[in-house]
Amino acid sequence: MTLGAFDYLLKPLDIARIRELVGQALEIRRRDLGEKHPLTALSIHALGQYYHERGDFDRAKELYRQAIA
């Protein structure tokens, strides 16, 4: 799948839905894998990217720091 095709798949999702899905993934990974698992860190980072894209740099920075802790 090309990046263009991937972008096309994401367009129908609204911003609130993206936040909801990333948050759900993080909750599941925290519950099932624990706070220190690399996939949990990946979800924390993804949530940081969401806030970064929305311009909430302070929240993004906090999440990025959690992801590497």
C-alpha positions in Angstrom: 0.0 0.0 0.0 1.4 3.4 -0.9 1.4 6.4 1.4 -1.2 8.0 -0.8 -3.5 5.1 -0.4 -3.0 5.1 3.3 -3.8 8.8 3.4 -7.0 8.1 1.5 -8.1 5.6 4.1 -7.7 8.1 6.9 -9.5 11.0 5.3 -13.0 9.8 6.1 -12.2 9.7 9.9 -12.9 12.9 11.7 -10.4 14.3 14.2 -12.4 13.3 17.2 -12.7 9.7 16.0 -8.9 9.5 15.5 -8.3 10.7 19.1 -10.8 8.2 20.3 -9.2 5.3 18.5 -5.7 6.2 19.6 -6.9 6.6 23.2 -8.6 3.2 23.1 -5.4 1.6 21.7 -3.4 3.1 24.6 -5.9 2.0 27.2 -5.9 -1.6 25.9 -2.1 -1.7 25.7 -1.7 -0.3 29.2 -4.2 -2.9 30.6 -2.9 -5.9 28.6 0.9 -5.1 28.2 1.7 -2.8 31.1 3.1 0.7 31.2 6.7 -0.2 30.3 6.0 -2.3 27.2 7.3 -0.9 23.9 3.9 -1.1 22.2 2.4 1.0 25.0 5.1 3.5 24.5 4.3 3.5 20.8 0.6 4.3 21.6 1.7 7.1 23.9 3.9 8.5 21.2 1.0 8.3 18.7 -1.2 10.3 21.1 1.6 12.8 21.3 1.6 13.1 17.5 -2.1 13.7 17.6 -1.7 16.6 20.0 1.3 17.9 18.1 -0.7 18.0 14.8 -3.5 19.8 16.6 -1.0 22.5 17.9 -1.1 21.5 21.5 2.7 21.3 21.9 2.8 21.2 25.7 0.6 18.2 25.8 2.5 16.6 23.0 5.8 17.2 24.8 4.5 15.6 28.0 3.4 12.5 26.1 6.6 12.2 24.1 8.5 12.3 27.4 6.2 9.6 28.8 6.9 7.5 25.7 10.6 7.5 26.2 10.6 7.1 30.0 
